Amino acid sequence: MWKSLAAAATLAFAIVSPTVVVAQQAPASQKSVPEQLVDAFNAVFGVHPGARANHAKGVILEGTFTPSASAASVSKAAHLQKQKNPIPVTVRFSDGSGSPTVPDTNEMPRGMAVKFALADGSKTDLVVLSFNGFPVATAEEFRDFLLAISASGPDAPKPTAFDKFLSSHPTAKAFVEAPKPPPVSYATLTYFGINAFKFTNAKGVATFGRYQLRPVAGEQFLTKEQVSKMGPDYLLDEIGDRVRRGPIKFKLMLQVAEQGDKIDDPSIAWPDTRKKVELGTIMITTATKESHTADKLLFLPGAVLPGIEAADPMIAARSAAYPISFVRRLKPQ
Ligand code: HEM
């Protein structure tokens, strides 16, 4: 879905069989928007037993989160307060595609998902992407974006449905055409929350913001020549080797909205000059032997703790769509 340049549809059709479409339980018109979205992913990428509808290929690691002293100033959420011990986290890095065999050399945003397991048994998640901004503003528009891709295979007459979608949606066109070079590592990308949340501190003061996860190793990308020499699983292999050599660190930052910044439109990135508050450090220490495509984890963008609330309506649509994909992938084949 995320292929750069207007070849998005061609890539999707090249890496999956375009003929596989989900079994329909109800006519499309009676389905909820989140269900229509999961169907639309399946129409673009096909259905792959055990795999997520999107971000199907990934790698799971473990580590810890330690909040910064400044974190409690924005939110009273339990994981952002001073801790006795670092909080255990599970991290999944992924490729932004519904194909479990997509080559890691693809030019699509990568994903990072983090599950924090607090000492009292509560859990909270972060689900972020290596691109600052979404192609469209709403879940409904995103469904139409995916449906346009699925209707625009190599044999579709020109202009394709996707060509037409892009010409009437300049932000989606800019997103598709923006370079997304393959990174040296999943650990050398900045990941962006894209959707805004509301943070409330112990004094009741509210702040609107978007997460950023900044790699302590710095951003590093491959040259075209280096990419041509990489194997299809180079990112999976690299991250395993890297974590065996030493911990991988990310700084969790909050980009704070200013008056006039759109809270409910994830297609508009806020200026980089916005104030950022350091929330803490994620330290990834251990590789796991979890499946790269068929693990049983579910990360939910809306799984937040008191002191944090979804502020962008897309978060609710995402949080409804992910369990639909989860239930489908867990169904015995
Ligand atoms: C309406 C918009 C969106 C829809 C419908 C959607 C849908 C999905 C679905 C169905 C999955 C598979 C879930 C599973 O089987 O567990 C998924 C995974 C994922 N999405 Fe989204 N998504 C949307 C927007 C976003 C945005 C804005 C981001 C980042 C800011 C994002 C990042 C990810 C990541 C990182 C994963 C992989 C999570 C994992 O490793 O389990 N998505 N998405």
Boltz pocket constraint, residues with backbone or C-beta under 6 A from the ligand:
constraints:
  - pocket:
      binder: B
      contacts: [[A, 34], [A, 37], [A, 38], [A, 41], [A, 51], [A, 52], [A, 53], [A, 54], [A, 55], [A, 58], [A, 92], [A, 93], [A, 94], [A, 110], [A, 111], [A, 112], [A, 113], [A, 127], [A, 128], [A, 129], [A, 134], [A, 138], [A, 139], [A, 142], [A, 192], [A, 193], [A, 194], [A, 195], [A, 266], [A, 297], [A, 298], [A, 299], [A, 314], [A, 317], [A, 318], [A, 321], [A, 322], [A, 323], [A, 325], [A, 326], [A, 329]]
      max_distance: 6.0
